[in-house]
Structures are given as C-alpha cells and as structure tokens.
Amino acid sequence: MTTEQQSRAFYRGVSFHPGGNGIGLSVVQNIARDLHIKIHIDSAPNQGTTFTLIFPAYEQQLNCPTRTEALTK
C-alpha cells in the first residue's frame, strides 16, 4: 500500500481490490476503537501489508475466594 492508500484504508467504501466493497477494515476499526485496540499498518508498495493489533493490558478483578478460602469451606 502506498502512504496515500494507508491514509484511506479504514474509510467505509474504499477498496483497493476490484469487486471489493470496502467495508471490512472500516468494521475492524470501529470494533478496535470500542475495545481500545490500536491498529498499526506496516506496508511497502508491491511488497505486502501487515496489520498489527495492539491489545490493552488489563487486570480483571473477580469476586472469587482464594484457593485457601475455597479449601477450608
């Protein structure tokens, strides 16, 4: 992808392939935005393109007993 193509890659309706509808990357971007996932594009014309998704790290607090508490009940 050229730099110009990369700048338009996530626009709805933009496709760089004949017969493409240009909806796929737009949907991916919307989902990624909602989940706080970053998308990085690494591309070179006529070489290929890699999309890297960077997921946020988080710690989920669960209301579960510790192993010791569970064994003593």
Buried (B, 14 or more C-beta within 10 A) or exposed (E): BEEEBEEBBBEEEBBEEEEEEBEEBBEBBEEBEEEEBEBEBEBEEEEEBEEEEEEEEEEEEEEEEEEEEEEEE
